[in-house]
């Protein structure tokens, strides 16, 4: 079991803005980490107190094959001066111990973890090797 972190920000507290940001974040997560929804154990989304238009888990649940994933939405602890309109996630997924993990920090959330949000090369897609019997 592996844990992957990520975050993004939205420009405004609307269902449309949150849907766009969560979709972009999860698309990038899947593209970089090569796993299937059936491999996900759980996802916890946290949002800053200024976001309440829609649950990020409701957006994720609408993705193909994500409807059976255990998800939880929580409010991020407020710290004065912290990043506003921020959506974070912590996902637990079955991945081989040798598989690289690509944490995903987008938009203004890239400032939270500059070490993890630097452009990283896309990992090679898993290749199917045919064996001759």
C-alpha positions, 0 to 999 in steps of 0.5 A: 500500500502506498500513499500519494498526496496532492493539492490544487486551488480554485479561483472561486467557491462555485460548483463549476470551479471546484469540479474543474479543479478536482477533475484536473487534479485527479486526471493528473494523478491517474496519468502520472501514477498508472493505477486503476480505480480498483487499486484505490483503498481510500481517498480523503479530501480536505478543503479550506473553510472558504470552500463549501459549494460541493464535496470533492468526493462527489466529483470524484465518485462520478469518475469511471469506476470510482463509485466504489472507492471509500472517500471522505471530505473534511475541512482543513484546519484554518491557520491564519495566512495559509493558502486560501481556496485549497483542495488537498487529497491523501489517497491510499492505493495498492502499488508495487513498492518499486513503483515511483510515486508522483505527488500532484500539486497544481495551480497555487498549491504548487507553492505548498510543496515546491519539491513535489510540484516541480515538473517531472517527466511522465513515467513510461506507460506499462508495456504489455509483453507477449510471451511465446509458448 
